[in-house]
Amino acid sequence: MILKEIRLSRHLTQEQLAEISGLSVRTIQRIESGQQASLESRKCLAAALELSIDDLQQETFHMNRQSEQWQQLPLFLKIWFVFNFLQARPRRDTALRIQWLAHITGFVFCLLGLWSEAALVGGLIMLTTAYLFQLLSWQGDRYGIWYEGPE
């Protein structure tokens, strides 16, 4: 079930979703962690999110680019979706791994830049990439987009 992705795409907290659906926060947490939801819980969630039960049961989430939620996203988040980093289930550890790899590679190439100007340019590009991923991680934390489920 893609409840968490839908909830996050609509900028709702678990508490807000629980309130509008009439379910408890603990029930929302259980469903988001992968436990099976009862038919009654699925009906309440579908009604609150204005979806069909079938839509709620999907395993993947695709954001409709004509939707109001897509239109409300800031431009930089839309760009990151286009470059396919912000998938339906982005993981924070993946972003941090890329960030550290880019930092290390950038510093190594900057050191090699003592002998080669091209290596220095490559190192600066890698460091810029690392800092952009650091900004991405900060934005991900701010908007709560990280997927914490099994890989």
Wavefront OBJ file of the C-alpha trace (Angstrom):
o trace
v 0.000 0.000 0.000
v 1.299 3.446 -0.882
v -0.337 5.356 1.937
v 2.818 7.158 3.079
v 3.662 8.381 -0.422
v 0.142 9.702 -0.941
v 0.099 11.333 2.500
v 3.451 13.039 1.862
v 2.453 14.180 -1.628
v -0.496 15.975 -0.020
v 1.674 17.486 2.714
v -0.238 15.755 5.524
v 1.165 14.543 8.823
v 0.098 11.209 10.266
v -1.879 13.101 12.887
v -3.729 15.141 10.275
v -4.556 12.043 8.223
v -5.765 10.250 11.347
v -8.030 13.175 12.182
v -9.634 13.475 8.747
v -10.008 9.708 8.300
v -11.327 8.973 11.784
v -8.585 6.398 12.437
v -5.996 6.436 15.189
v -2.430 7.613 14.589
v -1.229 4.150 15.604
v -3.391 2.572 12.879
v -1.889 4.938 10.277
v 1.620 4.048 11.512
v 0.906 0.314 11.289
v -0.472 0.578 7.758
v 2.483 2.710 6.622
v 4.931 0.195 8.097
v 3.455 -2.531 5.888
v 0.843 -4.261 8.028
v -2.385 -5.251 6.305
v -5.230 -2.766 6.733
v -8.791 -3.911 7.348
v -11.401 -3.200 4.700
v -13.029 -0.633 7.010
v -9.698 1.195 7.497
v -9.073 1.206 3.732
v -12.558 2.644 3.152
v -11.952 5.421 5.705
v -8.571 6.276 4.182
v -9.880 6.200 0.616
v -12.751 8.520 1.545
v -10.459 10.914 3.420
v -7.938 11.044 0.573
v -10.647 11.131 -2.121
v -9.309 7.985 -3.823
v -10.724 4.626 -4.702
v -9.743 1.636 -2.583
v -7.998 0.208 -5.666
v -5.860 3.357 -5.994
v -4.888 3.025 -2.353
v -3.853 -0.615 -2.852
v -1.296 0.156 -5.583
v 2.312 -0.804 -4.932
v 3.805 2.113 -6.819
v 3.051 5.796 -6.723
v 3.052 8.026 -9.786
v 2.467 11.720 -9.348
v 0.123 13.151 -11.942
v 1.876 16.214 -13.302
v -1.478 17.833 -14.016
v -2.566 17.493 -10.375
v -2.882 20.300 -7.886
v -0.192 18.735 -5.662
v 2.321 18.788 -8.544
v 1.453 22.387 -9.379
v 2.069 23.425 -5.749
v 5.562 21.895 -5.541
v 8.454 24.378 -5.612
v 10.347 24.539 -8.933
v 13.540 22.981 -7.525
v 11.606 19.879 -6.362
v 10.025 19.529 -9.801
v 13.497 19.692 -11.358
v 14.767 16.974 -9.004
v 11.804 14.785 -9.979
v 12.660 15.331 -13.637
v 16.262 14.247 -13.003
v 14.761 11.145 -11.360
v 16.338 11.500 -7.935
v 13.091 12.090 -6.112
v 11.406 8.844 -6.943
v 8.375 7.495 -5.160
v 10.619 6.039 -2.465
v 13.778 8.143 -2.084
v 16.096 6.936 0.652
v 18.182 9.266 2.785
v 21.088 6.818 3.032
v 21.370 6.789 -0.780
v 21.567 10.589 -0.892
v 24.203 10.615 1.858
v 26.262 7.938 0.107
v 26.270 9.966 -3.107
v 27.146 13.089 -1.137
v 30.155 11.488 0.568
v 31.344 9.799 -2.617
v 31.197 13.133 -4.453
v 33.089 14.878 -1.625
v 35.854 12.277 -1.510
v 36.192 12.132 -5.289
v 36.173 15.927 -5.492
v 38.963 16.292 -2.936
v 41.080 13.605 -4.626
v 40.678 15.281 -8.014
v 41.487 18.694 -6.498
v 44.733 17.215 -5.150
v 45.465 15.802 -8.596
v 44.825 19.329 -9.835
v 48.287 20.230 -8.560
v 49.573 18.401 -11.654
v 46.660 18.692 -14.076
v 44.310 21.589 -14.663
v 41.620 19.253 -16.020
v 41.668 17.236 -12.772
v 41.197 20.451 -10.787
v 38.132 21.364 -12.860
v 36.733 17.845 -12.406
v 37.334 18.079 -8.664
v 35.505 21.378 -8.423
v 32.569 19.935 -10.366
v 32.432 16.933 -8.025
v 32.550 19.189 -4.956
v 29.718 21.268 -6.406
v 27.733 18.064 -6.915
v 28.411 17.051 -3.321
v 27.133 20.365 -1.997
v 24.036 20.139 -4.186
v 23.309 16.701 -2.704
v 23.830 18.194 0.744
v 21.178 20.789 -0.148
v 18.956 17.966 -1.424
v 19.355 16.074 1.864
v 18.435 19.203 3.808
v 15.334 19.720 1.634
v 14.429 16.045 2.022
v 14.593 16.388 5.801
v 12.592 19.589 5.681
v 9.776 18.084 3.580
v 9.960 14.611 5.143
v 10.260 12.750 1.838
v 12.513 9.875 2.900
v 11.274 6.314 2.564
v 12.269 4.146 5.535
v 10.814 0.787 4.476
v 12.676 -2.340 3.352
v 14.891 -2.069 0.290
l 1 2 3 4 5 6 7 8 9 10 11 12 13 14 15 16 17 18 19 20 21 22 23 24 25 26 27 28 29 30 31 32 33 34 35 36 37 38 39 40 41 42 43 44 45 46 47 48 49 50 51 52 53 54 55 56 57 58 59 60 61 62 63 64 65 66 67 68 69 70 71 72 73 74 75 76 77 78 79 80 81 82 83 84 85 86 87 88 89 90 91 92 93 94 95 96 97 98 99 100 101 102 103 104 105 106 107 108 109 110 111 112 113 114 115 116 117 118 119 120 121 122 123 124 125 126 127 128 129 130 131 132 133 134 135 136 137 138 139 140 141 142 143 144 145 146 147 148 149 150 151
